[in-house]
Amino acid sequence: MNVVVLSSYNGLPYIEPQLDSILTQSLPPEIVLIRDDGSTDGTIQFVENYIQNNQLKNWYLIQNSVNQGWKKNFRQLLIDAQKFEPDYIFFADQDDIWYADKIEKQVKILNQRKDIDLLSGDLDFKFEDSKATDPHLYEFLDKDAEISKYPMTRIFKAGFRQGMTLAIRNTFVKDVLDFWKEDYVLTHDMLFECIGSILGTAYNYNNPVALQRRYSASASGNKFIGIHDSKERHCQDLSEIVVVFQKIAVGVLEKRNSEMLSSQEEYLKWAEERYTVAKSNRTVKNIIFVFSHWKYYQQMSSRLRDIWFAFKK
């Protein structure tokens, strides 16, 4: 069974083409779950009418009583999907357009390759305004092959592809949900892609599966810490993102008896110590920590970040 999960919030100007592209899939999903996060622009009424007018008995609209943000909304959608016992789950945003054979192509590969937990895809872009950003997709070395394996990343960082391209085996979803607590506020696509890269079970289909509409007001993406942020914000991010990701990753690896577990536990220890040192507010101690744990950072920007905030009070 294929289940599509879509998070909506004030998406009235954009949502109809996305719904149409799901409805007209060459391999239609058995279930479509739409969870609205408190829209006030008519999105809820539009979706209700859309479901009724097209007589879609397997499409469900769920309304949050309070706005909880798109990150928590996607987590809840994954929980909602479990009662249908799906084989695969597909993330959908409210403002993109899937190509007609997206589900069919991804399901075919997942059925053939039981070793793949997560399959993303390439995509095309439509820039809606002059301030829309270009995401500059990660380029796989074997991009001419049908599929490419994700390189391993031990840390939580920007994903390889946008969440709206993902098809995920539900056994993987359940493993992650076992350790993804309600108060953990993580970007859903980055979480699955990064853990999948550690497990070696994440791949990309090197053909476009959708059109992403890019515009300056989009809610997607993750706000990364910058030099103008406070030391408190820096430490909060280390605690709520960096450490939490490692806890989930270690939990999943332990559940799967992965040979990568012991080395990932080292990264959890590093993340926890990194947070503790940052909170100590001792400049020299912070700088020594960066250089003595150089290999764990994996990105120069993260090293420079810690050095910069070592001088902030």
Secondary structure in CASP SS format (residue, H / E / C, confidence):
PFRMAT SS
TARGET T0000
AUTHOR 0000-0000-0000
METHOD secondary structure of the structure
MODEL  1
M C 1.00
N E 1.00
V E 1.00
V E 1.00
V E 1.00
L E 1.00
S E 1.00
S E 1.00
Y C 1.00
N C 1.00
G C 1.00
L C 1.00
P C 1.00
Y C 1.00
I H 1.00
E H 1.00
P H 1.00
Q H 1.00
L H 1.00
D H 1.00
S H 1.00
I H 1.00
L H 1.00
T C 1.00
Q C 1.00
S C 1.00
L C 1.00
P C 1.00
P C 1.00
E C 1.00
I E 1.00
V E 1.00
L E 1.00
I E 1.00
R E 1.00
D E 1.00
D C 1.00
G C 1.00
S C 1.00
T C 1.00
D C 1.00
G C 1.00
T H 1.00
I H 1.00
Q H 1.00
F H 1.00
V H 1.00
E H 1.00
N H 1.00
Y H 1.00
I H 1.00
Q H 1.00
N H 1.00
N C 1.00
Q C 1.00
L C 1.00
K C 1.00
N C 1.00
W E 1.00
Y E 1.00
L E 1.00
I E 1.00
Q E 1.00
N C 1.00
S C 1.00
V C 1.00
N C 1.00
Q C 1.00
G C 1.00
W H 1.00
K H 1.00
K H 1.00
N H 1.00
F H 1.00
R H 1.00
Q H 1.00
L H 1.00
L H 1.00
I H 1.00
D H 1.00
A H 1.00
Q H 1.00
K H 1.00
F H 1.00
E C 1.00
P C 1.00
D C 1.00
Y E 1.00
I E 1.00
F E 1.00
F E 1.00
A E 1.00
D C 1.00
Q C 1.00
D C 1.00
D C 1.00
I E 1.00
W E 1.00
Y C 1.00
A C 1.00
D C 1.00
K H 1.00
I H 1.00
E H 1.00
K H 1.00
Q H 1.00
V H 1.00
K H 1.00
I H 1.00
L H 1.00
N H 1.00
Q H 1.00
R C 1.00
K C 1.00
D C 1.00
I C 1.00
D C 1.00
L E 1.00
L E 1.00
S E 1.00
G E 1.00
D E 1.00
L E 1.00
D E 1.00
F E 1.00
K E 1.00
F E 1.00
E C 1.00
D C 1.00
S C 1.00
K C 1.00
A C 1.00
T C 1.00
D C 1.00
P C 1.00
H C 1.00
L C 1.00
Y C 1.00
E C 1.00
F C 1.00
L C 1.00
D C 1.00
K C 1.00
D C 1.00
A C 1.00
E C 1.00
I E 1.00
S E 1.00
K E 1.00
Y C 1.00
P C 1.00
M C 1.00
T C 1.00
R C 1.00
I C 1.00
F C 1.00
K C 1.00
A C 1.00
G C 1.00
F C 1.00
R C 1.00
Q C 1.00
G H 1.00
M H 1.00
T H 1.00
L C 1.00
A E 1.00
I E 1.00
R E 1.00
N H 1.00
T H 1.00
F H 1.00
V H 1.00
K H 1.00
D H 1.00
V H 1.00
L H 1.00
D C 1.00
F C 1.00
W C 1.00
K C 1.00
E C 1.00
D C 1.00
Y C 1.00
V C 1.00
L C 1.00
T C 1.00
H H 1.00
D H 1.00
M H 1.00
L H 1.00
F H 1.00
E H 1.00
C H 1.00
I H 1.00
G H 1.00
S H 1.00
I H 1.00
L H 1.00
G C 1.00
T C 1.00
A E 1.00
Y E 1.00
N E 1.00
Y E 1.00
N E 1.00
N E 1.00
P E 1.00
V E 1.00
A E 1.00
L E 1.00
Q E 1.00
R E 1.00
R E 1.00
Y C 1.00
S C 1.00
A C 1.00
S C 1.00
A C 1.00
S C 1.00
G C 1.00
N C 1.00
K C 1.00
F C 1.00
I C 1.00
G C 1.00
I C 1.00
H C 1.00
D C 1.00
S C 1.00
K H 1.00
E H 1.00
R H 1.00
H H 1.00
C H 1.00
Q H 1.00
D H 1.00
L H 1.00
S H 1.00
E H 1.00
I H 1.00
V H 1.00
V H 1.00
V H 1.00
F H 1.00
Q H 1.00
K H 1.00
I H 1.00
A H 1.00
V H 1.00
G H 1.00
V H 1.00
L H 1.00
E H 1.00
K H 1.00
R C 1.00
N C 1.00
S C 1.00
E C 1.00
M C 1.00
L H 1.00
S H 1.00
S H 1.00
Q H 1.00
E H 1.00
E H 1.00
Y H 1.00
L H 1.00
K H 1.00
W H 1.00
A H 1.00
E H 1.00
E H 1.00
R H 1.00
Y H 1.00
T H 1.00
V H 1.00
A H 1.00
K H 1.00
S H 1.00
N C 1.00
R C 1.00
T H 1.00
V H 1.00
K H 1.00
N H 1.00
I H 1.00
I H 1.00
F H 1.00
V H 1.00
F H 1.00
S H 1.00
H C 1.00
W H 1.00
K H 1.00
Y H 1.00
Y H 1.00
Q C 1.00
Q C 1.00
M H 1.00
S H 1.00
S H 1.00
R H 1.00
L H 1.00
R H 1.00
D H 1.00
I H 1.00
W H 1.00
F H 1.00
A H 1.00
F C 1.00
K C 1.00
K C 1.00
END
